[in-house]
């Protein structure tokens, strides 16, 4: 896989095909595609790259991949609260930063094979949980403390967290490695 460009994972749906799917299936497919792209890229990394710390972030690339894999259950739990019409309360950015810091400390030596297995299993479980959501559940909105108690829909929560997360970190990892390659030349 080319490390500098996004490649559509094999079997992933194109936008026109995705539009024909039901919404929950389309969301689940996007989660699978993001996890697949992150896993495929992680498989191309050398051990030195896997251990490289990201600028500003400070975590190793392998720890960030493990983080993405580890957070799917939390993201789906929060989305399920919204799907049932319950607000998300008590979740703050400070709590997220603490959770991420604690995760990084506890998983600094994350092994690639274990991490990729966790990414595969947790993303598959997340996709399965999303596939059973109805359009009514996806449309339900309730206050979300993480977003200033704005009433947000379950679908927004899924897109902004479970779907976006793997793409966000994959882009950051690619950019960091590209900068490192440029400095090494």
N, C-alpha and C positions, 0 to 999 in steps of 0.2 A: 504494500500500500504506500502510495506517495505521501510523505509526511507533511507536505506543504499545501495540499489541496484536499477538499472534501470529496469523498467518493461515495456514491450511493451504495449502501450495503446490498449484497446479492439478495434478491427476493423482496426487497423493500418496494413499497408501492410508490408510484409516481403521483404527483399532485392530482391529476385528472382521475386516476384510479381511486385515490383516497376519497375524493369528493363523492364517489358512488357508494362508499361504505357508510354504515351507521356511525354516528359520532363516537360512541364508546369504542368501537373497533378501530376507528381512525386514530384515536388517542392512544390506544394500546399499541398499535402498529408503530406510532412515532416513538413511544418509549422503547420498544424493542429495537428500532433502527438506531436510536441514540446510543443505547447500551452496546449494540453490535459495533457501531463505529468506534466507540471508545475502546472496546475490547480488541478490535482488529488493530487499531493504532498501538495499543499497549503491547501487543504481541510483536511489533516491529522494533521495539526499543531494546537497546543494549542494557546490560545490567547497570552500567554507569549512568545511562539516561534514566532508568527506573529509580535510581538513588539520587538524582539531581534535585536540588531544592529550587522551588519556584521563587523568582524574585518577588519582593514585597510580601508574598504569602508566607514563605519560609518552610512550607511543608514539602516533603519529597514527592515526586511525581507518583510513585507507587502508593503513598499514603493518600493522595488526592483521589486516585482511582478507587482505593478501598473506601474512602469517604463517600463517594458517589454510590457505590454498591451498598454501603451500610445505611444510607439515609432513605432508600426507597420505602421501607416499612413505615417510617415516620411520616413521609410525604403522603403516602396512601391513607394512613390513619387520619391525618388532618383533612384530606379530601373527603373521606367517608363521614366525618363529622358534618361537613357542609352538605353532603348528599342527604343526610338525615335531617337537615334544617337546624343543626346545633351550631352555635358560634364557636369560634376558636378563641379561647381566652387564655391569658397568661403566657403567651408565646411572644417573646421580645427578641430584638436583634442581639441584645446582650446575652440572652440565654442561648441563642444560636451560636454566637461566637465562643461562649464557654463550652458548649457541646462539641464544637469543631476542634477547639484547643485540646480538650480532654481526649477526643478521638485520636488526634495526631500524636499525643504523648503515649497513648496506649497501643498504637499501631505503627510506630516508627519503623519497625522491621517487617512490615507487611510483605509476605512472599507473593510473587506474581501469580503462581498457580492457584493458591488459595484465594487471592483477591479476585482473579478472573472467574473462578467458580462461584464466589459469592455474588459477583456482578451478574452472572448468568442466572443464578437461582432467584435473587431478589428482584431483578428486572422482570423475569418471567412471572413471578408471583404478583408483582405490581400490575403487569399487563392483564393477568387473569382477573384481578380484582376490578380493574377498570372495565373490562369487557362485560361484566354483569350489570353495570350501571345503566339506568334508563335515561332517556332524554330529560324527563322531569327531574331526576336526581342531579344530572349534570347542570340543570338550570337553577337549582335551589341556591339561594344566597343567604348568607348570615354574616354578622360582623366578624372580622379577622383582626385580632390584636396586633399581629405582625405588620399589618397595613393600616395602622391608625384607626382600627375598628370600622374600616370601610366595609360595606356589605358586598362581599365577593361571591361569585358562583363557584360551585364545585369544579366546573370545567376550567375556569380561570386558575384555580389552585393547582389542578393537575398540569395545565400547560406551563404555568409560571414556575413550578417546582419540579415535579417528576419528569416532565418532558424536557424542559430547558436545561436542567442540571447537568446532564452528561455532555450536551453540546457546549455549554458554558465552560466547563472545565477542560474539555477536549481542545477548544479554541485557545484557552490560556496555556495549556501544555504545549501545543504546537507553536504558539508565538514565542514562548520562553526558549524552546529548543532552537527555533529559527534564529533568535537573537544570539544564542550561544554559538551556533554554527557560524554566524556572521563575524562574531568576535574572534573565533578561532582561525579565521582565514587570514 
